[in-house]
Amino acid sequence: MNNTIRLTAAQAMVRYIAAQKNAAGEPFIAGCWAIFGHGNVAGIGEALYHVRDVLPTWRGHNEQTMAHAAIAFAKQSRRKRAMAVTSSIGPGALNMVTAAALAHVNRLPVLLIPGDVFASRGPDPVLQQVEDFSDGTVSVNDCFKPVSRYFDRITRPEHLLTALPRAFRILTDPADCGPVTLAFCQDVQAEAYDYPESFFAPRVWPIRRSHPDPAEVKAVAALLAKAHAPVIVAGGGVHYSDAFHALNWFAETYKIPVVETQAGKSAMPWDHPLNLGPVGVTGAASANAICARADVVLGVGTRFQDFTTGSWSLFSKPGRKLISLNVNAYDAMKHGAMPLCADADAGLEALSQAMGERHFNAPDPALKADWFAKVDPLTDAPADSNALPTDMQVIGAVQRVALDNTVVICAAGTMPGELHKLWKAGNPGSYHMEYGFSTMGYEIAGAMGIKMAEPARDVICFTGDGTYMMANSELATAAMMGISFTVVITDNRGFGCINRLQIATGGAEFNNLLDHAVHAHPSSIDFAAHAAAMGASSVKVASISELQDALAERGDISGPYVIVIETDPYPSTEYGGTWWNVAVPEVSSRKQVNEARAAYDKSKTAQRAD
């Protein structure tokens, strides 16, 4: 007969979470971010207090950005560890829905525990409850369902006995990995139950390495062996499976060029002869040229997002074949690809054994040399010290002071495209981009999460003034917790990236840059002063040389360090790239829109359905 222990449901949940380990023996859930409210303070809050020595609780300032920090932690940990995030019901819970979608799109583990309404319905409607007029079982937490890999509503204490193992199965499964939401009814949190003591025994959750089906290996190897000009598209799965050595060995053995997605960048050193650079809309001319003439495309750990494929216009060679090596069958079979459903490392190993002695022609080194000859000058310091610097020149300044252990982070706006093209990533994990969901507001919280995952890293965060205004509150959290990282704010006075897209599609400059918006008073935000008010060290610089000098001091500064520099919102790297499907109006009174539509119709003819 099993011995039992009487605990509240909330106490049982946190005790179980604290007992779950990864293969290295570390707690899989490193800690819990929490903003307490009436829906979780009495139950979950009391429970977390008692386990604070083994499951630390951190207080954030916004539920969404707390979750961003947790997700960045998991990404930088290559999904080997994760964090939990708890909120009250109502607006606190809904603030986390965007973060859940971010984690879902990027296949990243995070355990979300929003408080919920009373299971008993005694006080209905409780404070912050949204009532559905036709369904009494609905609460705001149902909004998590389409953006969660696993969703459960805890309406009885014993539900935890099945819900928690299911949750950790998802969090640690490479194929199904993503956000888990446990909507925890607030009265149930406080209810006691006699739980089996065995439920709380420490458990190790090893990361499963899925090996491919021999028939799929044989079919893929046969197709690849017949290729004349294959290319490998390296995605985020290379990082999560630690397949760096396997990728390099496979490419070198068969002389196959490699191109990198945003998630895959840094899978190979930037200066490796077979690394042709970034691919797609924000790609290098060298990489895109290789892809355009490839007859077989081997995707490794990529979900073939439209920025990678140029909205499926890039891989344009007639008769080209697509192979997708992916741990998830959904991703492995996209767009009629021949699937190789497996862990990236195991899949490459199996494929190499089946390939035999086949070798291909190495890419022309002139492709890569020509690319860098064009773009390297863009990152140089400006000759005119009075001109506003470009984003490319800011990247150059950061690159020149980067260390071997530097990791750069970004998520949305101008910088992701420029960094994808221009940043020279030397080692795995040195490039952290959230571009699956391209979520404005991820950057500062994400930088904090990276530093918590790898404290020895030199973390530099790129963010624009628009993104900073959306979500800067975790800068105060980092200052209070003494977490050190550097933030470079490029102030171009608005949403410069979308303003350029607006112009490119024929639109008039409207409602993006602050100068083009309707305001009674001009904007004059002092970002350095604002950051300092939240506890960060900060400085505003007037030139690229001053930026480099300020960056050189970051090693002597404890806590978050913010450097502000004004930049020109208009220039971008004109080289490289490929078409992206942004629908242009068919009719307009603007000549520019009609011209853009004609160009759009012409470009769209290259888009493939297969």
KOLFI-677764 format. One record per residue: residue in one letter; y, z, x of N, C-alpha, C in turn. Coordinates in steps of 0.2 Angstrom, whole numbers, plus 2048, in hexadecimal, padded with zeros to 3 digits. Layout:
AYZXYZXYZX...
REM end
This chain:
M7FA800804800800800806800804N80B7FB8038117FB807815801806N81880480B81E80980A824805808T82880980482E80680283480A804I83A80780384080A8058458097FFR84980E7FD84D80D7F785480B7FAL8568057F985D8037FB8607FF7F5T8677FF7F686A7FA7F18697F37F3A86A7EE7EF8697E77F186D7E57F6A8737E77F78787E57FC8757E8803Q8737EF8038707F280986A7EE80BA8667EC8068607E98088617E280BM8667DE8088687D880B86A7D8812V86F7DD8148717DD81B86C7E0820R8687E481D8627E682285E7E1823Y85C7DC81F8587D782085B7D2825I8627D08238657CC8288657CE82FA8667D48308677D78378607D783AA85B7D68378547D683A8527CF83CQ8557CA83A8537C383B8557C1842K8517BE8468527BC84D8517B584EN8547B28538537AC85684D7AC85BA84C7A685E8467A68628487A9869A84E7AA86A8507AE8708517B586FG84F7B886984F7BF8688567C1866E85B7BD8658617BF8638627BF85BP8667C38588677C38518697BC84FF8657B984A8677B384886E7B3845I8707B88418767B883E87A7BD843A87F7BA8468837BE84B8877C3848G8897C384288E7C783F8907C4838C8947C88358977C682E89E7C682EW8A17C182C8A87C182A8A97C3823A8AE7C78228AF7CA81B8B77CB81AI8B87C98148BE7CB8108BC7CE80AF8BD7D58098BB7D98048BF7D87FEG8BC7D87F88C07D97F28BB7DD7EDH8BD7DD7E78B97E17E28B27DE7E1G8B17D87E38AA7D57E28A67D67E7N8A87D97ED8A37DA7F28A57E17F6V8AA7E47F58AC7EA7FA8A87F07F8A8A67F17F28A27F77F089B7F67F2G8987F07F18917EF7F38907ED7FAI8927E67FB8917E48028957E7807G89B7E980689F7ED80A89C7F380DE8997F78088967FD80A8907FC80EA88C7F780C8867F58108877F3817L88C7EF81888E7ED81F8907F2823Y8947F78208967FD824890801828H88B80182488580582788180182DV8827FA82D87F7F78328847F3837R88A7F683788F7F383B88D7F3843D8897F78458877F784C8827F284EV87E7EF84987A7EA84B87C7E3847L8807E48428827DE83F88A7DF83EP88E7DD8438957DE8438987DA83DT89D7DD83A8A27DA8358A97D9838W8AB7D38378B27D18398B67D0833R8BC7D28338C17D182E8C57CB82FG8C57C682B8C97C082C8CF7C0827H8D37BA8278D97BA8238D87B581DN8D37B181D8D27AC8188CB7AA818E8C87AA8128C17A98118BF7A2814Q8C379D8138C17968158C079681DT8C67998208C67988288C179D82BM8C07A38288BA7A782A8B47A382AA8B279F8258AC79B8258AD79682AH8B379382B8B378E8318B1791838A8B47978398B279A83F8AA79B840A8A779D83A8A079E83A89C79783BI89F79283889C78B83989C789840A8A278A8438A478884A89F78C84FF89E79284E899796851892793851A89079184B88978E84B88978884EK88E78484E88E77D85188E77E859Q89278285B89278386288C786865S88978A86188278D86287C788861R87E78286087977D85E87477F859R87678385487378584E86D78A850K86E78D85586979285786B799855R87179A8538747A085087979E84BA87A7A384687F7A18418837A883FM8877A783A88B7AD83788A7AD830A88C7B382D88C7B48268947B5824V8957B381E89C7B481B89C7B6814T8A07BC81389F7BE80C8A77BF809S8A77BE8038AD7BE7FF8AC7C17F9S8B27C37F58B27C57EE8B17BF7EAI8B17C07E38B07BB7DE8B67B77DEG8B67B27DA8BC7AE7D88BF7AA7DEP8C67AB7DF8C97A77E48C77A87EBG8C47AE7EC8C17B07F38BB7AB7F4A8B77AB7EF8B17A77EF8B37A07F0L8B779D7EC8B97967EB8BC7947F2N8BF7987F58C27977FC8BD794801M8B77968008B17958058AE78E803V8AF78B7FD8AC7857FB8AD77F800T8B377E8028B57798078B177A80DA8B17808108AD7828168A5780815A8A378280F89C78080D89B77980EA89F77580B89F76D80B89F76B813L8A376E8178A376C81E89D76E821A89A77382089377582388E770820H88E76F81A88976A81788976381AV88F76181B89075A81E88E75A825N88F75F82888E75F830887762831R88376482C87C76782D87C76D831L88177282F88277883388077E82FP87D78383287B78982E88178E82EV88279182888679682688479A820L8847A08208817A481A8877A7816L8897A481188E7A680C88C7AB807I88F7B080688E7B58018947B77FDP8957B37F889B7B57F48997BA7EFG89D7BE7ED89B7C37E789B7BF7E1D8987C17DC8987BE7D68997C27D0V8997C07CA89A7C47C48957C97C3F8967CD7BE8917D27BC88B7CF7B9A8857D07BC87F7CE7B887E7D17B1S8807D77B187F7DA7AA8847D87A5R8897D47A788E7D27A38927D779FG8917DD7A18957E379E89C7E279DP8A07E17A38A77E07A28AA7D97A1D8A57D579F8A87CE79F8AE7CD79AP8B37C979C8B47C67A38B77CB7A8V8B37CC7AD8B57D07B38BB7CC7B6L8BF7D07BA8C57CE7BD8C37C87C2Q8C77C27C18C57BC7C58C07B87C3Q8BD7BA7BD8B77B67BA8BA7B07B7V8B77AA7B88B87A47B58B37A37B0E8B57A37A98B07A27A48AF79B7A2D8A87997A28A679279F8A5793798F8A978F7948A879078D8A278D78AS89E78A78E89778778B89178A78FD89278D79488C79079888E79779BG88B79C79888C7A379A8897A47A1T8857A07A48827A27AB88779F7B0V88C79C7AF8907987B489579D7B7S89679D7BD89C7A07C089F79C7C5V8A579D7C98A87997CD8A37977D3N89E79C7D489A79A7DA8957947D9D8957927D289178C7D18947867D5C89A7877D789E7817DB89A7807E2F8977857E48937857EA88D7817EAK88A7807E488477C7E48847757E7P8887717E688876A7E988976A7F0V88C7707F388E7707FA8897757FES8847777FB87F77C7FE8797797FFR87577A80486E77880586A77C801Y86C7838008687877FC86D78C7F9F86C78C7F28707917EE86C7957EAD86E79C7EA86A7A07E586F7A57E3R86E7A87DD8727AD7DA86E7B37D9I8707B87DC86C7BF7DC86E7C37D6T86A7C37D186B7C67CB8677CC7CAR8627CD7CE85E7D37CF85C7D57D6P85C7DB7D785B7DD7DE8557DA7E2E84F7DA7DE8497D77E184A7CF7E2H84F7CC7E08507C57E18507C47E9L8537C97EC8537C87F484D7C77F7L8477C97F48417C97F883F7C27F8T8417BD7F48407B67F58467B27F7A84C7B47F58527B07F78537B17FEL8537B68028547B78098507B380DP8497B380C8457AF8118467A780FR8487A580984A79F80885079D80CA8557A180B85B7A080F85A79F816F8577A38198567A282185179C822R84D79A81E84979481F84E78E820I85378E81B85878981B85C789822L85F78F82386379082986078E82FT85A78F83085678E836852787836D85278383184E77D831853777833P85177483985576E83B856769836A85176883285176282D856764827D85576A82485976C81E85F770820C86177182686677682886C775825G87077A82387677982087878081CP87D78081888078681587B789810V87A79081087779380B87C798807T87C79780188079C7FD87C7A07F8L87D7A77F987A7AC7F587F7AF7F1A8807AD7EB8857B07E68827B77E4F8867BC7E68837C37E58877C67DFC8837C77DA8877CA7D48897D17D6Q88F7D37D58927D97D888E7E07D5D88C7E07CF8887E67CD8827E67D0V87E7E17D18787E17D48787E37DCQ87E7E27DF87F7E47E687E7EB7E6A8807EF7E18807F67E18797F97DEE8757F57DB86F7F87D886A7F97DEA8667FF7DD8618017E185A7FE7DFY8557FD7E484F7FA7E384A7FD7E9D8447FE7E783F8007EC83C7FA7F0Y83F7F87F683D7F27FA8377F47FEP8337F07FF82D7F18048317F180BE82F7F680F8317F78168307F181AS82A7EE8198287E881D82D7E281CF8317E28178367DD81683B7DD81BF83C7E281E8417E382383F7E382AA8397E182B8367E18328397DB836P83B7DC83C83E7D684083A7D083FR83D7CA83F83A7C483E83E7BF843V83A7BB84683C7B584A83C7AF847W8417AB8478427A584484379F849P83D79D84C83E79785184079184EI84478D85284678784F841782850R83F77F84A83977A84A83B77484DR83677185283776B855832766851S83576284D83075D84982E75784DH82875684D82675085182474A84DP82574484F82573F84B81E73D849D81E739843817736841815731846P80F73084880D72B84D80E72484BA80D72384480E71C84181671A842E81A71F84182171D84182371C849V82072084D82271F85481F718856K81971685481770F85681B70A853A81D70B84D82170584A82870584EV82B70A84F83270A852831708859A82C70A85D82B70786482A700864A8266FD85F8256F685F82C6F285EL8306F58598366F285783B6F285DL83B6F88618406F986683E6F486CA8376F486D8356F08738366E8872K8376E686C8396DF86B8406DE86BA8446E386C84C6E286C84E6DE873H8546DB8728576D887885D6DC87AA8616DF8758676E28778676E9873P8636EE8748636F48708696F8872V86B6FD86E87070286F86E70986CI86F70E86F86E71586C87471886AV87471A86487A71E861878725861A87C72986587A73086687E734861G87B73885D87F73C85887E744859G88074885588074F856879752856G87474F85486D75185486B75285CV86E74E86086C74E86786E75586AH87375886787675E869871764866Y87076386086C76985C86576985FS86276486185B76486485B76586CD86176686F86176687685E760879A85F75A87785C75487986075087EF86475488286875088786474D88CH85F75188F85B74E894857748892A85474988C85074488985473E888L85A73E88585E73988486073588BN86273989086473689685E732899W85873689985273389C85072C898F85072D89284E72788E85372188FA85972288F85E71D89085D71A897E85C71E89C85C71C8A38557188A4T85071B8A18497178A28497108A0Y84C70F89A84C709897853705897K85870889B85E70589C862703895I86170789186570688A86B70A88AP87170688887770988887870E882V87C71488387D71987E88471987CV88571A87588C71B87388B72186FE89172586E89172B86B89672C865T89372F86089773185A89C73785CQ8A07398578A473F85889F745859A89A74585589674B85689174B85CG89074585E88C74486488F74486BK89674386B89A743871898749875S89774787C89574C88188E74D882A88A74987E88374887F881746885M88574188888473E88F88B73F892P88B74089989274189C89573A89BW89C73B89B8A07358998A073089FD89E7328A589E72D8AA89772A8ACH89272C8A888B7298A988C7228A8P88971E8AC8897168AB8877148A5L8827178A187F71589B883717895N88871C89688C71E89189271A890L89271588B89771088989D713885G89C71A8838A271D8808A171E879P8A77208768A772186F8A671B86AV8A371C8658A17168608A571685AG8A67108578A97108508B070F850V8B371284A8BA7118488BE71484ET8BC71A8518C071D8568BC71C85DG8B971685D8B57158638B8711869A8B571086E8B770D8748B5705873A8B97018768B86FA8768B16F8879S8AF6FC87E8A96FB8828A36FD87DA8A370287A89E70487589D700870N8A36FE86C8A36FA8678A06F3868A8A26F086E8A06EA8708986E9871I8956EF87488E6EF87488B6F086DC88E6F386988B6F486288B6EE85EA8916EA85F8916E485B88C6DF85DR8896DF8638846DA86587D6DD865A87D6E38638766E68648716E485ED86B6E28608666E085B8626E5859V8626EB85C85E6F185A8636F785BV8646FB856868701856864707855L86370B85A85F71185A864717859G86571A853869720852864726854V86772A857864731859868736857G86673A85186973F84F87073E84CT87173884987773684587673583ER87B73683A87A73483387E72E831F88072A836883724835889724830Q88E72983289472982E89872382FD89C72182A8A071B82A8A471A830F8A77208338AB71F8398A671D83FT8A071E83F89B71C84489A715843T89971283D89670C83C89C70783AG8A270983B8A87058388A7702831S8A570782D8A370682689E700825W89970182A8946FC82A8966F582CS89B6F483089D6ED83289C6ED83AL89B6F283D89A6F28458946EF847F88E6F18458886EE8478866E8844S88A6E384688A6DC8428866D7844K8826D884A87E6D284C8796D0846P8786CA8458746C784086C6CA842G8696CC83D8626CE83E8616D5841R8676D88438666DF8468626E4842K85E6E884685A6ED84385D6F4844L85C6F983F85E6FF840858704840I85870984585370E846857714846S854719842858720842853725843L85472884985072E84B854734849N85173884485573D84185074283EV85174983F84D74E83D84C74E835N85274B83285274B82A850745828A84B74482384973E82084F73A81DY85373E81985973B81685D73781AD85F73A82086373682585F731829A85873282A85472D82D85372782AM85472682385372081F85971D81CK85F71F81F86571C81C86571581EH86871181986A70A81A86470681DG85E70781A85870481C856704823A85870A82685570B82D84E70C82DM84B70A83384470C834844713836P84171783384271E83583D72183AL83F72583E83B72984383D730842C83A73383D83C73A83A83973F83FA83E74284383B74784884174A84BD84075084F84575385384774E858A84D74E85A85074985F84C749866D84B74F86884874F86F84074D86EA83D75086983674E868835746867G83A74486383973D86183A738867L83F73A86B84073687183B736876E83873C87683273C87B82C738878A82B73987282573586F82672D86FL82D72B86E82E72486F82E722876S83072687B82F723882828722884Q82372688181C72688381971F880A81C71D87A81A71787781D711879M82271187D82670B87E823707884G81F70A88881C70788E821705893E8216FF8968256FD89C82B6F989AR82D6F98948326F58928396F7895H83D6F28978436F489A8486EF898F84E6F18978546EC8948596EB89AN85E6E78998636E689D8686EB89DA86A6EE8A286F6F38A28766F08A0P87A6F489C8816F189A8856EF8A0D8896EA89F88E6E88A48936ED8A6P8936F08AC8986F58AD89F6F48ACA8A16ED8AC8A86EB8AB8AA6ED8A4L8A66EE89F8A86F08988AB6F7899K8A86FB89C8AB70289C8B17028A1A8B16FF8A68B66FF8AB8BC6FC8A8D8BC6F68A48C16F48A08C46F889BW8C06FC8988C27018938C6706896F8C470989B8C870F89E8CE70C8A2A8CE7068A48D47038A78DA7028A2K8D870189C8DD7018968DF707894V8DA70C8938DC7128908DF718894D8DC71889B8DE71D89F8E671E8A0P8EA7188A08F17198A18F471C89BL8F171C8958F471F88F8F4726890T8F07298948F07318948F473389AD8F772F89E8FC7318A39027348A1A9057388A590B73B8A39117368A2P91573689D91A73189C91F7308A1A92172A8A39267298A892D72B8A6D92E72B89F93472D89C93473489AS93673989D93574089C939742895N93E73E89394273F88D93E73D887A93973888893673688293173B87FL93073B87892B73F87592473D878P92074187A91973F87D91573D877T91073987990B73787490573C874D90173B86F8FB74086E8F673E874M8F67388768F273687C8F4739882Q8FA73A8838FD73D8898FB745889V8FB7488838F974F8828F274F884I8EE74B8828E774B8848E674B88BG8EA74688E8EA7458968EB74C899A8F174F8978F375689A8ED75B89AV8EA75B8948E47608938DE75E897Q8DD7588988D775589C8D87578A3R8DF7578A58E07588AD8DF75F8AEV8E07648AA8DF76B8AB8D876E8A9A8D47698A68CE76C8A38C976E8A9L8C57738A78C07758AC8B97738AAD8B47748AE8AD7738AD8AB7768A6N8AE77C8A58AB77F89F8B077F899T8B477A8998B97798938B577688EV8B77788888B57748828BB77387DV8BC76D87B8C276B8778BF76B870I8C476D86B8C276D8648C776A860C8C576685B8CA7638568C6762850A8CA76084B8C775E8448CA758840A8D07588408D375483B8DA75183EG8DD74C83B8E374983D8E2744843T8E77438478E873E84C8E3740852M8E27468548DF74785A8D774685AP8D47468548CD7448558CB73D857G8CF7398558CE7328578D073185EE8D67348608D87338678D373786CL8D173C86A8CC74086E8C573C86FH8C37398698BD7368698BD73086EK8C372D86E8C47278738C572987AL8C972E87B8CC7308828C9736885W8C773B8828C47418858BE73F889K8BE74188F8B97408948B4747894A8AF7478908AB74D8908A674D895G8A57528998A175289F89A75589EN89A75A89989375D89889275F891P88C76088F88B76188888E768885G89176787F89476C87C89C76D87ES89E7688828A57688848AA76587FY8A776287A8AB75E8758A976186EH8AD76486A8AB7678648B076485FM8AD75F85B8B175C8568AE75D84FE8B275F84A8AF75F8438B2759840Y8AE7548408B174D83D8AC74B838G8A774F8368A374D8308A774E82AF8AB7538298AF7548238B6754825S8B875482B8BF75382E8C375882AT8C275E82B8C57638278CB76682AM8D17658288D776882A8D776F829G8D877382E8D877A82E8D277D832Y8CD7798348C777B8388C977D83FE8CE77A8428CF77B8498D078284CI8D57868498D678C84D8D179184BA8CE7918458C87958448C2793848G8C278C8488BC78A84C8BC78C853A8C278B8568C378D85D8C179585EM8C27998598C07A085A8B97A0859G8B679C8558AE79D8548AB79A85BI8AE79585E8AB7928648AB798869K8B179B86A8B17A086F8AD7A686EM8AB7A88678A67AD86689F7AB868A89E7A48678977A28688967A1870E89B79F87489B79F87B8A17A287EP8A17A887F8A77AC8828A97A9889A8A57A688D8A67A48938AA79D893R8AA79A88E8AD79388D8B579488DD8B878F8908BF78E8908C178988AV8C378C8848C478987E8CB78687DI8CC78087C8D277D87A8D2779874C8D677B86F8D77798688DD774868F8DB76E8658E17698648E276A85CT8E876B85A8EA76B8538F1768852G8F276584C8F976284B8FC767847D90376684690776B84290576B83BG9037658389007658318FA76A830T8F57698348EF76D8348F1774835Y8F577683A8F777D83B8FA780835M8FE77C83290177F82C8FC780826M8F777D8268F277E8218EE784822A8EC7868298E778B82A8E978E831N8ED7938318EE7968388ED79D838S8EA7A08328EA7A78328E57AB837E8E07A78388DB7AA83D8DD7AB844L8E37A88458E77A984C8E87B184CA8EA7B48478EB7BB8478E57BF848T8DF7BC8458D97BF8458D77BF84DA8D77BA8508D67B98578DA7BE85BA8E07BE85A8E57C385E8E27CA85DM8E07CC8578DE7D38568D77D4859M8D37CF8598CD7D085C8CC7CF864G8D27CC8668D27CB86D8CE7C5870I8CE7C086B8CA7BA86D8CF7B5870S8CD7B28768D17AE87A8CF7A7879F8D47A38778D479C8788DB799877T8DB7928798E278F8798E278A873V8E878A8708EA78586B8F078186DV8EF77A86D8F477686E8F6773868I8FC7748658FF77285F90376C861T90176685E90576085F90975F859D910760859914760854918759853N91575584E91874F84D91B74F846R91D75584492175683E91D752837G91775483691475183090D74F831F90A74B82D90474882D904741830G90474183790573B83B90073683AC8F973983A8F473483A8F4730833I8F473482E8F47318278FA72C826N90072E82990672A82990472382CR9017238328FF71D8358FA719830L8F671C82D8F17198298F5716823Q8FA7198208FE71781B90171081DI90471082390870A825903705826A8FD7068298F870182A8F56FE824T8F570181E8F36FE8188F86FC814G8FE6FB8179046F88149096FC810G90770281090B70780C912709810A91770B80C91D70D80F91C714811E91F71681691F71D819921722813F91D72681191E72A80B91A73080BN91D73680B91A73D80991573F80FN91573C81591173F81A915742820L91A73E82391E742828923745824L92574B82692A74F82393174C822D93374782693974382593873F81FH93273D81D93273881793073C811A93074381192E74780B935749808V93474B80293A74D7FE93B7557FFH94075780394175E80494975F804A94B765801952767801954769808H95076B80C95276D81394D76A818P95076881D94B76582394776B825S94176982793C76E82A93E76F831S93E77683393F77883A93B77E83BI93477D83B92F78283C92F783844D92F78A84692E78C84D92778E84DF92378A84F91B78B85091A790855A91D79085B91C79586091E79C85DA92479D85A9267A38579217A6852H91E7A184E91A7A38499137A584CA9117A285190A7A485490B7AB857A9117AC85B9137B285E9137B8859A9157B68539167BB84E90F7BE84BM90A7B984C9037BB84A8FF7BE850G9027BF8568FF7C385B8FD7BE861A8FE7B88618FC7B38669017B386BS8FF7B18719047AF8779067A8875S90C7A687690E7A087491479D878V91579787891A79387C91B78C879K92178A87992378387792578087DV92277A87F92377688592776F882A92A76C88792F76788692C760889S92776188D92475B89091D75B892I91A75689491375689691275A89CS91775A8A191675E8A79177658A5E91B7678A191C76E89E91577089BL91276C89790C76D89490676F899Q90676B89E90176C8A39027738A7D9087748A890A77B8AB9087818A6A9097808A090878589B90078689BL8FC78089B8F578089A8F27848A0A8F57838A68F37868AC8F378D8ACE8F77908A88F77978A78F279B8A2R8EE79789F8EA7998998E579E89CG8E379E8A28DE7A28A58E07A98A6D8E77AA8A68EA7B18A78EC7B48A0I8EB7B189B8ED7B38948E77B6890S8E87BC88D8E27BF8898E47BD882G8DF7BC87E8E17BA8778E37B3876P8E47B18708E67AA86E8EC7A8872Y8ED7A28748F37A08788F5799875V8FB7988728FD79386E90278F872I90178887390678487790877F872V90F77E87091277A86C91577486FI91476E86D91876887091976386BE91F76186B92175C86691E755868T91C75186491974A86691B745861D91A73F86391C73985F91773785AP91973785491373684F91172F84EY91472A85191272385090D720855P90D72185B90871D86090172085FS8FC71C8608F571D8608F2718865T8EC71A8678E871586C8E770F868E8EA70986A8E97038678E2700869Y8DF70286E8D96FE8718D370186DG8CE6FE86D8C870086A8C8700863G8C47048608C37058598C06FF855T8BF70084F8BD6FA84B8BF6FC843W8BD6F783F8BF6F78388BD6FE835W8C17008308BF70682C8C1704825N8BC7058208BD7038198C2708816V8C87068158CD70A8118D070580CA8CE7068068D07018018D7701800V8DA6FA8008E16F98008E26F67F9P8E76F87F58E96F57EE8E86EE7EEE8E56EB7E98E46E47E88EB6E17E6V8EF6E47E28F66E27E18FB6E77E2S9016E47E49076E97E690D6E57E6S9126E87E59196E57E691B6E57EDR9186E87F19196E87F99166E37FCK9196DF8009176D98049126DC809Q9136E280C90F6E58119086E680EV9086E98089026EB8058FD6E5804N9016DF8018FD6D98008FA6D6806E8FE6D780C8FB6D48128F66D8815A8F66DF8148F16E38168EB6E2812R8EB6E180B8E66DF8078E26D9809A8E66D480B8E36CE80D8DF6CF814A8E16D38188DE6D581E8D86D981DY8D86DD8188D36E18158CD6DD813D8CF6D880E8CA6D480B8C66D0811K8CA6CE8168C66CA81B8C26CF81FS8C46D58218C06D98258BA6DB821K8BA6DC81A8B56DE8168AF6DA816T8B06D38188AA6CF8188A56D081EA8A86D48238A36D682889F6DC826Q8A06DF82189C6E581F8966E381CR8916E781F88A6E681D8876EB818A8836E88148806ED80F8796F0811D8766ED8178706F08198716F481F
REM end
